Amino acid sequence: MTKDNPGFNTLAIHAGAQPDPTTGARATPIYQTTSFVFNDTDHAAALFGLQQFGNIYTRIMNPTQAVLEERIAALEGGTAALAVASGHAAQLLVFHTIMSPGDNFVAANRLYGGSVNQFGHAFKSFDWQVRWADPSDPASFEAKIDRRTKAIFIESLANPGGTFVDIAAIAEIARRHELPLIVDNTMATPYLLRPLEHGADIVVHSLTKFIGGHGNSMGGVIVDGGTFDWSKSGKYPMLSEPRPEYAGVVLHQTFGNIAFAIAARVLGLRDFGPAISPFNAFMLVTGAETLPLRMQRHCDNALAVATWLKTHDKVSWVSYAGLEDDPNHVLQQRYSPKGAGAVFTFGLKGGYEAGKRFVEGLEMFSHLANIGDTRSLVIHPASTTHRQLTPEQQVAAGAGPDVVRLSVGIEDVSDIIADLEQSLAKL
Ligand SMILES: Cc1ncc(COP(=O)(O)O)c(C=O)c1O
């Protein structure tokens, strides 16, 4: 790239990638190997001791993964990134890097149901506690902070509700309490919104969704904003104290503004092992190249579908921040003026039973538990993704009994609407 600051479309195609130096291959090769030959014993020792960067073993690092990492870091405006096997693995490694037993973090109660489960149940085994706050009320986060609080976690655009969050207001609270703000940017993607520009410190993604974009590969990523001082408060010993397994290296001191990404790799990924396969990394790199084109079409189609649904007599409400009269529209205009994303919910007058029948009546939409595919997708959260939550948690998460969630694809919008219309007609 010749310019110092290439545009987003250019970065989506080129960041992190060069023609293969050995073969000249132009597309990123799939380095399908478990391990890498050392030049000599000194080289091996330097790699193991963190004195030199380089490939050792694909559980820790691999050149195909490295292209994906550099690309996403560039798109988000971060200093470094770590690609892992899934979005959930990314979240696990983020919290492992900052939490000790007995610590807590404050999270928005409007999150993907799997994250509500991970935080509320699985994390209990580590004695990490989550405290829920209301993302539409930034002050509610502050009320939950105490001396054992280690971070604040939000989704920039919440799944399944499709609502935007005032990231800057929550970032301000995090900064005042010297806590990192972690933002899951899966639903918005950096094409629509870059949380680091609004005060976030760490960004995580399920790459499985819009960045991969074709519903064929799992992946997750942690982006280090390079913004947080991990040494100041003494609350993040994994980064600020000598590491016995690396001969006393202090990660923050040694690696500065990429220390978080390094710690998540050499202490989290290395020891827990949720590595992304080189093949999946290749698929996700390829997907990322068309992210801007796809994301704009997703948003345009979703707005047309939401506008149409709003006028339908079997639909009681539509929650899509792109609609001018939506209560979330002002935040959407401020944070994501190019569009409101592809995922949104609406309510059927017939409630729970109508929700199930409507999903069954669709022909082109696929009924499945994913978002961010080229194809249009549908799910009835109360009977599927959110069924393990209590009724109160379901409503708080925007997944009550009458709610249908759409992930609007990039097919012709007239065909998408025709499919919805024929299924609604059968109710
Ligand atoms: C917003 C959000 N975050 C995280 C995840 C978890 O990602 P993965 O399924 O890749 O583990 C999902 C999955 O649907 C999601 O929608």
The ligand as a Gaussian input file, in Angstrom:
#p B3LYP/6-31G(d) Opt

LIG

0 1
 C      -22.807000     -10.687000      19.552000
 C      -22.166000     -12.033000      19.672000
 N      -21.062000     -12.171000      20.406000
 C      -20.441000     -13.363000      20.551000
 C      -20.952000     -14.492000      19.968000
 C      -20.242000     -15.801000      20.178000
 O      -19.526000     -16.112000      19.027000
 P      -19.141000     -17.596000      18.563000
 O      -20.429000     -18.275000      18.238000
 O      -18.254000     -17.364000      17.386000
 O      -18.463000     -18.235000      19.718000
 C      -22.101000     -14.403000      19.183000
 C      -22.670000     -15.614000      18.551000
 O      -23.777000     -15.577000      18.057000
 C      -22.734000     -13.137000      19.032000
 O      -23.836000     -12.983000      18.299000

